[in-house]
Amino acid sequence: MARVDAPSAGRPLLGGWRERLRLDAVERRALSYDALLAVGVVAAEMVITAFGPPELRTAGWPATIGWSLVGCVALVLRRAAPWAAVVLVLGSLAASIGTQHQPLTMVVAILLVTYTVAARYPLRRAAPAAAVLWLPVFVLNLITPEELRPSGMSGFYIMFLNGLIAMVCFFVGRTVHARRTSIIALEERARAAEQNQRALAEQAVGDERRRIARELHDMVAHHVSVMGVLATGARRVLKRDPDAADEALATIEDTSRATLREMRRLLDVLRTDAEPAADLSPQPGLAGIEALVDQVREAGLPVALRVDGTPGPLDHGVALAIYRIVQEALTNALKHAGNATAHVRLSFGVYWLIVEIFDTGRGPVPGSDQAVGHGLVGMRERVALYGGTLRTGPRPGGGFRVYAKIPMEQP
């Protein structure tokens, strides 16, 4: 069946027909088979005209060749362009009413085109097309002179036979259409069942992973609590009973190793199959921010770095979160700010750590990740993990601003 693209405004008529006649590999193969069939029918027509009995030769060579070519085109187009084949058959049948000539090619064409429209289209379109196709045939049966009819057959009897033939072709086509529809429905049902089964399997795997993760989390939390209690006891008895302190430290050592193994298992459970392999290089922290600023400068965005206060001891997770916030904000500025400058300010206080990144560019572009906040979700999650707050949005003087406030002491 020809691939029919939806028409668009202003498309030329010729271009539209070219797109309608664009075929894929299966359709080209069907077209080649129909072309071979048409060649065979035309060859049989020529043989009958040349060597057949006189009653089968109702026209001369020019008319026979002309009608055969029309029927040949209809046969070739019956699957590639069924409605074009219907128009050709209708035109030739209407013309044959005046000439009283029905070549073999046209007989085969009307039979196969009737089958094709019945097998290809729904009933509300196939039935009118078949009725219109056979109407000229019935008219031709009525007006054909008696001397040109087979002996002993009236016009109504021939109409009855042609009606039976038309019904057979049509209902064979409808049977094929019903079978194809049933196969498509079964394939869709099988595909939906497969997708549903895959979703259920993935959900079961996810539920099981979460259950295992909860159990491992409880185990790790227990081990860490035990290490804390043992460390406190060892510190208290270190001077009074060194042997007991040494035994407690040995227990802490074994427990820490077991905890590390359980943590690795916990991360393996939480890691999905789609995630890439873990990067074993050290995670960046505050020391990497200056190198990050230099990289962004080399990429073409002037960046100024300012540090207020003295950085105190920070958890490695907090330092990594600060680095990722600065990295994400500068990346967004590099992509969206245009011809601008950026500023990074780190302020270390007694109770709070403030990270501020802003640029002097054109601000977020509507529809971009920066505008809708998709690129900022990671920042917000990292800040919330450590009990902080995050504010993002356009600056009053132009550009974009990211402001994060994280407590210095983690709960």
One Martini backbone bead per residue (centre of mass of N, CA, C, O) as a GRO file, in nm:
protein
  411
    1MET     BB    1   0.096   0.035   0.022
    2ALA     BB    2   0.081   0.352   0.002
    3ARG     BB    3   0.238   0.625   0.128
    4VAL     BB    4   0.048   0.866   0.315
    5ASP     BB    5   0.070   1.193   0.354
    6ALA     BB    6   0.000   1.465   0.508
    7PRO     BB    7  -0.132   1.745   0.419
    8SER     BB    8  -0.007   2.063   0.332
    9ALA     BB    9   0.025   2.383   0.319
   10GLY     BB   10   0.131   2.472  -0.003
   11ARG     BB   11   0.132   2.213  -0.159
   12PRO     BB   12   0.195   2.073  -0.433
   13LEU     BB   13   0.036   1.856  -0.632
   14LEU     BB   14   0.278   1.699  -0.743
   15GLY     BB   15   0.417   1.649  -0.469
   16GLY     BB   16   0.183   1.486  -0.345
   17TRP     BB   17   0.192   1.251  -0.551
   18ARG     BB   18   0.482   1.168  -0.492
   19GLU     BB   19   0.431   1.090  -0.194
   20ARG     BB   20   0.203   0.880  -0.249
   21LEU     BB   21   0.417   0.703  -0.446
   22ARG     BB   22   0.582   0.627  -0.209
   23LEU     BB   23   0.781   0.337  -0.149
   24ASP     BB   24   0.849   0.049  -0.013
   25ALA     BB   25   0.972  -0.262  -0.025
   26VAL     BB   26   0.701  -0.415  -0.020
   27GLU     BB   27   0.558  -0.241  -0.238
   28ARG     BB   28   0.761  -0.294  -0.463
   29ARG     BB   29   0.715  -0.598  -0.475
   30ALA     BB   30   0.412  -0.583  -0.540
   31LEU     BB   31   0.448  -0.419  -0.801
   32SER     BB   32   0.612  -0.635  -0.953
   33TYR     BB   33   0.396  -0.856  -0.947
   34ASP     BB   34   0.177  -0.691  -1.097
   35ALA     BB   35   0.343  -0.651  -1.353
   36LEU     BB   36   0.367  -0.950  -1.425
   37LEU     BB   37   0.065  -1.000  -1.444
   38ALA     BB   38   0.008  -0.795  -1.669
   39VAL     BB   39   0.191  -0.922  -1.880
   40GLY     BB   40   0.044  -1.196  -1.889
   41VAL     BB   41  -0.236  -1.090  -1.972
   42VAL     BB   42  -0.149  -0.947  -2.231
   43ALA     BB   43  -0.034  -1.198  -2.369
   44ALA     BB   44  -0.302  -1.352  -2.370
   45GLU     BB   45  -0.454  -1.142  -2.538
   46MET     BB   46  -0.275  -1.166  -2.791
   47VAL     BB   47  -0.321  -1.467  -2.843
   48ILE     BB   48  -0.627  -1.455  -2.876
   49THR     BB   49  -0.628  -1.250  -3.110
   50ALA     BB   50  -0.451  -1.429  -3.305
   51PHE     BB   51  -0.569  -1.754  -3.229
   52GLY     BB   52  -0.852  -1.728  -3.175
   53PRO     BB   53  -1.164  -1.716  -3.192
   54PRO     BB   54  -1.377  -1.498  -3.342
   55GLU     BB   55  -1.574  -1.438  -3.093
   56LEU     BB   56  -1.317  -1.311  -2.924
   57ARG     BB   57  -1.289  -1.097  -3.168
   58THR     BB   58  -1.425  -0.766  -3.128
   59ALA     BB   59  -1.146  -0.639  -3.220
   60GLY     BB   60  -0.885  -0.484  -3.309
   61TRP     BB   61  -0.563  -0.417  -3.254
   62PRO     BB   62  -0.573  -0.125  -3.149
   63ALA     BB   63  -0.800  -0.169  -2.937
   64THR     BB   64  -0.670  -0.399  -2.783
   65ILE     BB   65  -0.411  -0.252  -2.698
   66GLY     BB   66  -0.541  -0.015  -2.551
   67TRP     BB   67  -0.710  -0.175  -2.341
   68SER     BB   68  -0.469  -0.335  -2.226
   69LEU     BB   69  -0.313  -0.094  -2.114
   70VAL     BB   70  -0.525   0.003  -1.917
   71GLY     BB   71  -0.543  -0.266  -1.758
   72CYS     BB   72  -0.245  -0.278  -1.687
   73VAL     BB   73  -0.235  -0.026  -1.508
   74ALA     BB   74  -0.449  -0.123  -1.306
   75LEU     BB   75  -0.290  -0.372  -1.209
   76VAL     BB   76  -0.034  -0.225  -1.109
   77LEU     BB   77  -0.212  -0.012  -0.908
   78ARG     BB   78  -0.392  -0.179  -0.701
   79ARG     BB   79  -0.175  -0.145  -0.446
   80ALA     BB   80  -0.035   0.135  -0.476
   81ALA     BB   81  -0.320   0.270  -0.628
   82PRO     BB   82  -0.638   0.198  -0.594
   83TRP     BB   83  -0.799   0.455  -0.689
   84ALA     BB   84  -0.668   0.473  -0.966
   85ALA     BB   85  -0.770   0.196  -1.059
   86VAL     BB   86  -1.069   0.260  -1.034
   87VAL     BB   87  -1.076   0.489  -1.240
   88LEU     BB   88  -0.978   0.327  -1.483
   89VAL     BB   89  -1.200   0.114  -1.485
   90LEU     BB   90  -1.438   0.307  -1.509
   91GLY     BB   91  -1.356   0.440  -1.773
   92SER     BB   92  -1.343   0.180  -1.947
   93LEU     BB   93  -1.634   0.085  -1.894
   94ALA     BB   94  -1.776   0.334  -2.002
   95ALA     BB   95  -1.655   0.304  -2.290
   96SER     BB   96  -1.760   0.004  -2.345
   97ILE     BB   97  -2.059   0.072  -2.383
   98GLY     BB   98  -2.011   0.191  -2.679
   99THR     BB   99  -1.819  -0.059  -2.801
  100GLN     BB  100  -1.867  -0.358  -2.700
  101HIS     BB  101  -1.583  -0.402  -2.529
  102GLN     BB  102  -1.411  -0.691  -2.355
  103PRO     BB  103  -1.129  -0.739  -2.238
  104LEU     BB  104  -0.931  -0.942  -2.052
  105THR     BB  105  -0.785  -0.726  -1.886
  106MET     BB  106  -1.046  -0.593  -1.769
  107VAL     BB  107  -1.159  -0.839  -1.628
  108VAL     BB  108  -0.920  -0.882  -1.436
  109ALA     BB  109  -0.916  -0.597  -1.314
  110ILE     BB  110  -1.199  -0.593  -1.178
  111LEU     BB  111  -1.153  -0.834  -0.995
  112LEU     BB  112  -0.890  -0.733  -0.843
  113VAL     BB  113  -0.995  -0.456  -0.752
  114THR     BB  114  -1.223  -0.561  -0.580
  115TYR     BB  115  -1.047  -0.724  -0.389
  116THR     BB  116  -0.862  -0.493  -0.292
  117VAL     BB  117  -1.074  -0.299  -0.163
  118ALA     BB  118  -1.185  -0.519   0.032
  119ALA     BB  119  -0.896  -0.580   0.172
  120ARG     BB  120  -0.805  -0.271   0.248
  121TYR     BB  121  -1.086  -0.159   0.336
  122PRO     BB  122  -1.343  -0.061   0.479
  123LEU     BB  123  -1.676  -0.111   0.433
  124ARG     BB  124  -1.763   0.197   0.385
  125ARG     BB  125  -1.558   0.195   0.123
  126ALA     BB  126  -1.575  -0.079  -0.033
  127ALA     BB  127  -1.872  -0.106  -0.118
  128PRO     BB  128  -1.904   0.147  -0.303
  129ALA     BB  129  -1.668   0.077  -0.492
  130ALA     BB  130  -1.785  -0.193  -0.597
  131ALA     BB  131  -2.054  -0.084  -0.703
  132VAL     BB  132  -1.931   0.118  -0.908
  133LEU     BB  133  -1.769  -0.091  -1.072
  134TRP     BB  134  -2.034  -0.282  -1.153
  135LEU     BB  135  -2.239  -0.098  -1.294
  136PRO     BB  136  -2.133  -0.098  -1.593
  137VAL     BB  137  -2.167  -0.404  -1.628
  138PHE     BB  138  -2.475  -0.416  -1.603
  139VAL     BB  139  -2.532  -0.221  -1.831
  140LEU     BB  140  -2.388  -0.388  -2.050
  141ASN     BB  141  -2.571  -0.642  -2.023
  142LEU     BB  142  -2.838  -0.495  -2.115
  143ILE     BB  143  -2.725  -0.354  -2.404
  144THR     BB  144  -2.646  -0.607  -2.525
  145PRO     BB  145  -2.675  -0.772  -2.788
  146GLU     BB  146  -2.793  -1.084  -2.859
  147GLU     BB  147  -2.565  -1.168  -3.070
  148LEU     BB  148  -2.325  -1.112  -2.837
  149ARG     BB  149  -2.431  -1.333  -2.678
  150PRO     BB  150  -2.461  -1.607  -2.533
  151SER     BB  151  -2.622  -1.880  -2.585
  152GLY     BB  152  -2.918  -1.869  -2.392
  153MET     BB  153  -2.865  -1.567  -2.278
  154SER     BB  154  -2.962  -1.330  -2.083
  155GLY     BB  155  -2.915  -1.032  -1.933
  156PHE     BB  156  -3.006  -1.123  -1.643
  157TYR     BB  157  -2.828  -1.376  -1.626
  158ILE     BB  158  -2.560  -1.230  -1.659
  159MET     BB  159  -2.599  -1.049  -1.415
  160PHE     BB  160  -2.607  -1.278  -1.209
  161LEU     BB  161  -2.323  -1.388  -1.262
  162ASN     BB  162  -2.173  -1.123  -1.207
  163GLY     BB  163  -2.275  -1.094  -0.918
  164LEU     BB  164  -2.141  -1.350  -0.811
  165ILE     BB  165  -1.852  -1.267  -0.880
  166ALA     BB  166  -1.849  -1.009  -0.714
  167MET     BB  167  -1.910  -1.143  -0.438
  168VAL     BB  168  -1.667  -1.326  -0.428
  169CYS     BB  169  -1.448  -1.108  -0.443
  170PHE     BB  170  -1.546  -0.942  -0.200
  171PHE     BB  171  -1.549  -1.171   0.024
  172VAL     BB  172  -1.257  -1.246  -0.002
  173GLY     BB  173  -1.152  -0.967   0.078
  174ARG     BB  174  -1.295  -0.957   0.359
  175THR     BB  175  -1.148  -1.200   0.474
  176VAL     BB  176  -0.866  -1.081   0.454
  177HIS     BB  177  -0.927  -0.832   0.625
  178ALA     BB  178  -1.005  -0.984   0.884
  179ARG     BB  179  -0.737  -1.132   0.917
  180ARG     BB  180  -0.554  -0.886   0.937
  181THR     BB  181  -0.695  -0.754   1.177
  182SER     BB  182  -0.650  -0.991   1.370
  183ILE     BB  183  -0.342  -0.992   1.360
  184ILE     BB  184  -0.300  -0.703   1.460
  185ALA     BB  185  -0.448  -0.741   1.729
  186LEU     BB  186  -0.266  -0.969   1.834
  187GLU     BB  187  -0.001  -0.809   1.822
  188GLU     BB  188  -0.089  -0.583   2.014
  189ARG     BB  189  -0.156  -0.768   2.251
  190ALA     BB  190   0.126  -0.893   2.277
  191ARG     BB  191   0.278  -0.626   2.318
  192ALA     BB  192   0.123  -0.537   2.571
  193ALA     BB  193   0.188  -0.789   2.740
  194GLU     BB  194   0.495  -0.755   2.730
  195GLN     BB  195   0.506  -0.476   2.860
  196ASN     BB  196   0.359  -0.556   3.120
  197GLN     BB  197   0.559  -0.775   3.204
  198ARG     BB  198   0.806  -0.589   3.216
  199ALA     BB  199   0.692  -0.393   3.426
  200LEU     BB  200   0.647  -0.604   3.650
  201ALA     BB  201   0.940  -0.698   3.667
  202GLU     BB  202   1.062  -0.421   3.736
  203GLN     BB  203   0.893  -0.378   3.992
  204ALA     BB  204   0.992  -0.628   4.142
  205VAL     BB  205   1.288  -0.552   4.142
  206GLY     BB  206   1.254  -0.280   4.288
  207ASP     BB  207   1.123  -0.392   4.547
  208GLU     BB  208   1.355  -0.581   4.622
  209ARG     BB  209   1.575  -0.366   4.638
  210ARG     BB  210   1.443  -0.197   4.861
  211ARG     BB  211   1.437  -0.415   5.075
  212ILE     BB  212   1.742  -0.468   5.081
  213ALA     BB  213   1.822  -0.175   5.144
  214ARG     BB  214   1.686  -0.160   5.420
  215GLU     BB  215   1.843  -0.386   5.551
  216LEU     BB  216   2.127  -0.267   5.502
  217HIS     BB  217   2.077  -0.003   5.648
  218ASP     BB  218   2.030  -0.125   5.928
  219MET     BB  219   2.306  -0.264   5.944
  220VAL     BB  220   2.485  -0.015   5.911
  221ALA     BB  221   2.368   0.147   6.148
  222HIS     BB  222   2.450  -0.059   6.362
  223HIS     BB  223   2.754  -0.056   6.314
  224VAL     BB  224   2.797   0.247   6.363
  225SER     BB  225   2.692   0.247   6.654
  226VAL     BB  226   2.897   0.048   6.764
  227MET     BB  227   3.147   0.216   6.697
  228GLY     BB  228   3.073   0.457   6.873
  229VAL     BB  229   3.061   0.308   7.145
  230LEU     BB  230   3.350   0.186   7.135
  231ALA     BB  231   3.503   0.452   7.108
  232THR     BB  232   3.410   0.570   7.376
  233GLY     BB  233   3.515   0.342   7.559
  234ALA     BB  234   3.814   0.349   7.471
  235ARG     BB  235   3.873   0.640   7.560
  236ARG     BB  236   3.806   0.590   7.870
  237VAL     BB  237   4.014   0.315   7.897
  238LEU     BB  238   4.299   0.373   7.787
  239LYS     BB  239   4.460   0.432   8.066
  240ARG     BB  240   4.338   0.203   8.254
  241ASP     BB  241   4.275  -0.018   7.992
  242PRO     BB  242   4.446  -0.108   7.723
  243ASP     BB  243   4.332  -0.387   7.647
  244ALA     BB  244   4.036  -0.300   7.613
  245ALA     BB  245   4.093  -0.084   7.401
  246ASP     BB  246   4.218  -0.274   7.192
  247GLU     BB  247   3.968  -0.455   7.160
  248ALA     BB  248   3.779  -0.230   7.065
  249LEU     BB  249   3.945  -0.148   6.815
  250ALA     BB  250   3.929  -0.425   6.677
  251THR     BB  251   3.621  -0.421   6.653
  252ILE     BB  252   3.607  -0.164   6.485
  253GLU     BB  253   3.766  -0.270   6.246
  254ASP     BB  254   3.577  -0.505   6.171
  255THR     BB  255   3.316  -0.335   6.150
  256SER     BB  256   3.414  -0.141   5.925
  257ARG     BB  257   3.453  -0.358   5.710
  258ALA     BB  258   3.166  -0.462   5.712
  259THR     BB  259   3.035  -0.190   5.644
  260LEU     BB  260   3.172  -0.151   5.371
  261ARG     BB  261   3.053  -0.400   5.238
  262GLU     BB  262   2.753  -0.316   5.277
  263MET     BB  263   2.773  -0.052   5.118
  264ARG     BB  264   2.840  -0.180   4.849
  265ARG     BB  265   2.583  -0.347   4.831
  266LEU     BB  266   2.388  -0.111   4.845
  267LEU     BB  267   2.485   0.025   4.582
  268ASP     BB  268   2.431  -0.218   4.396
  269VAL     BB  269   2.123  -0.222   4.443
  270LEU     BB  270   2.068   0.085   4.355
  271ARG     BB  271   2.182   0.018   4.093
  272THR     BB  272   2.129   0.043   3.766
  273ASP     BB  273   2.162  -0.075   3.442
  274ALA     BB  274   2.180   0.227   3.307
  275GLU     BB  275   2.423   0.278   3.457
  276PRO     BB  276   2.726   0.362   3.475
  277ALA     BB  277   3.026   0.320   3.551
  278ALA     BB  278   3.225   0.373   3.795
  279ASP     BB  279   3.417   0.635   3.919
  280LEU     BB  280   3.750   0.609   4.066
  281SER     BB  281   3.791   0.890   4.100
  282PRO     BB  282   3.827   1.155   4.273
  283GLN     BB  283   3.637   1.375   4.429
  284PRO     BB  284   3.553   1.682   4.424
  285GLY     BB  285   3.611   2.011   4.569
  286LEU     BB  286   3.719   2.308   4.672
  287ALA     BB  287   3.995   2.279   4.516
  288GLY     BB  288   3.839   2.260   4.220
  289ILE     BB  289   3.712   2.544   4.160
  290GLU     BB  290   3.946   2.698   4.032
  291ALA     BB  291   3.980   2.505   3.791
  292LEU     BB  292   3.691   2.542   3.688
  293VAL     BB  293   3.711   2.844   3.628
  294ASP     BB  294   3.939   2.818   3.420
  295GLN     BB  295   3.780   2.645   3.215
  296VAL     BB  296   3.558   2.855   3.160
  297ARG     BB  297   3.742   3.073   3.055
  298GLU     BB  298   3.852   2.903   2.813
  299ALA     BB  299   3.550   2.876   2.690
  300GLY     BB  300   3.456   3.218   2.711
  301LEU     BB  301   3.392   3.284   3.025
  302PRO     BB  302   3.401   3.529   3.240
  303VAL     BB  303   3.543   3.472   3.574
  304ALA     BB  304   3.472   3.547   3.918
  305LEU     BB  305   3.645   3.489   4.230
  306ARG     BB  306   3.505   3.468   4.570
  307VAL     BB  307   3.635   3.465   4.914
  308ASP     BB  308   3.473   3.441   5.230
  309GLY     BB  309   3.657   3.352   5.456
  310THR     BB  310   3.720   3.047   5.635
  311PRO     BB  311   3.759   2.732   5.572
  312GLY     BB  312   3.636   2.472   5.721
  313PRO     BB  313   3.542   2.182   5.826
  314LEU     BB  314   3.425   1.947   5.584
  315ASP     BB  315   3.234   1.754   5.437
  316HIS     BB  316   3.264   1.580   5.152
  317GLY     BB  317   2.971   1.617   5.059
  318VAL     BB  318   2.962   1.926   5.076
  319ALA     BB  319   3.199   1.986   4.884
  320LEU     BB  320   3.069   1.844   4.641
  321ALA     BB  321   2.811   2.015   4.630
  322ILE     BB  322   2.950   2.284   4.572
  323TYR     BB  323   3.087   2.202   4.310
  324ARG     BB  324   2.824   2.122   4.152
  325ILE     BB  325   2.688   2.394   4.166
  326VAL     BB  326   2.904   2.555   4.016
  327GLN     BB  327   2.910   2.380   3.762
  328GLU     BB  328   2.612   2.411   3.675
  329ALA     BB  329   2.597   2.723   3.666
  330LEU     BB  330   2.830   2.766   3.458
  331THR     BB  331   2.711   2.594   3.235
  332ASN     BB  332   2.453   2.761   3.196
  333ALA     BB  333   2.599   3.026   3.134
  334LEU     BB  334   2.754   2.921   2.883
  335LYS     BB  335   2.484   2.847   2.720
  336HIS     BB  336   2.278   3.120   2.793
  337ALA     BB  337   2.419   3.412   2.833
  338GLY     BB  338   2.643   3.476   2.640
  339ASN     BB  339   2.754   3.800   2.641
  340ALA     BB  340   2.932   3.758   2.944
  341THR     BB  341   2.949   3.746   3.299
  342ALA     BB  342   3.084   3.584   3.594
  343HIS     BB  343   3.003   3.496   3.944
  344VAL     BB  344   3.182   3.376   4.239
  345ARG     BB  345   3.057   3.306   4.578
  346LEU     BB  346   3.223   3.238   4.893
  347SER     BB  347   3.073   3.197   5.226
  348PHE     BB  348   3.224   3.170   5.552
  349GLY     BB  349   3.078   3.090   5.847
  350VAL     BB  350   2.968   2.976   6.147
  351TYR     BB  351   2.669   2.853   6.034
  352TRP     BB  352   2.716   2.939   5.726
  353LEU     BB  353   2.697   2.854   5.375
  354ILE     BB  354   2.766   3.047   5.080
  355VAL     BB  355   2.636   3.021   4.740
  356GLU     BB  356   2.717   3.232   4.451
  357ILE     BB  357   2.573   3.259   4.115
  358PHE     BB  358   2.628   3.497   3.847
  359ASP     BB  359   2.506   3.679   3.561
  360THR     BB  360   2.504   3.926   3.264
  361GLY     BB  361   2.298   3.823   3.080
  362ARG     BB  362   1.986   3.737   2.913
  363GLY     BB  363   1.894   3.493   3.034
  364PRO     BB  364   1.650   3.285   3.015
  365VAL     BB  365   1.524   3.066   2.781
  366PRO     BB  366   1.247   2.983   2.651
  367GLY     BB  367   1.238   2.622   2.692
  368SER     BB  368   1.468   2.575   2.864
  369ASP     BB  369   1.621   2.425   3.125
  370GLN     BB  370   1.668   2.686   3.287
  371ALA     BB  371   1.374   2.791   3.279
  372VAL     BB  372   1.227   2.515   3.399
  373GLY     BB  373   1.456   2.354   3.597
  374HIS     BB  374   1.598   2.081   3.506
  375GLY     BB  375   1.909   2.169   3.566
  376LEU     BB  376   1.829   2.223   3.900
  377VAL     BB  377   1.759   1.961   4.053
  378GLY     BB  378   2.034   1.871   4.163
  379MET     BB  379   2.084   2.111   4.342
  380ARG     BB  380   1.834   2.085   4.526
  381GLU     BB  381   1.900   1.801   4.631
  382ARG     BB  382   2.175   1.863   4.759
  383VAL     BB  383   2.087   2.086   4.954
  384ALA     BB  384   1.862   1.924   5.102
  385LEU     BB  385   2.048   1.696   5.216
  386TYR     BB  386   2.200   1.944   5.406
  387GLY     BB  387   1.971   2.160   5.505
  388GLY     BB  388   1.916   2.357   5.274
  389THR     BB  389   1.892   2.634   5.044
  390LEU     BB  390   1.731   2.733   4.723
  391ARG     BB  391   1.785   3.001   4.479
  392THR     BB  392   1.630   3.080   4.162
  393GLY     BB  393   1.686   3.330   3.899
  394PRO     BB  394   1.640   3.624   3.791
  395ARG     BB  395   1.785   3.924   3.764
  396PRO     BB  396   1.721   4.256   3.785
  397GLY     BB  397   1.983   4.332   3.585
  398GLY     BB  398   2.027   4.061   3.470
  399GLY     BB  399   2.018   3.738   3.435
  400PHE     BB  400   2.148   3.481   3.658
  401ARG     BB  401   2.067   3.313   3.981
  402VAL     BB  402   2.252   3.138   4.243
  403TYR     BB  403   2.135   3.038   4.581
  404ALA     BB  404   2.314   2.895   4.859
  405LYS     BB  405   2.226   2.748   5.191
  406ILE     BB  406   2.451   2.598   5.433
  407PRO     BB  407   2.516   2.430   5.699
  408MET     BB  408   2.803   2.371   5.883
  409GLU     BB  409   2.632   2.183   6.065
  410GLN     BB  410   2.553   1.861   6.065
  411PRO     BB  411   2.298   1.638   6.169
   0.00000   0.00000   0.00000
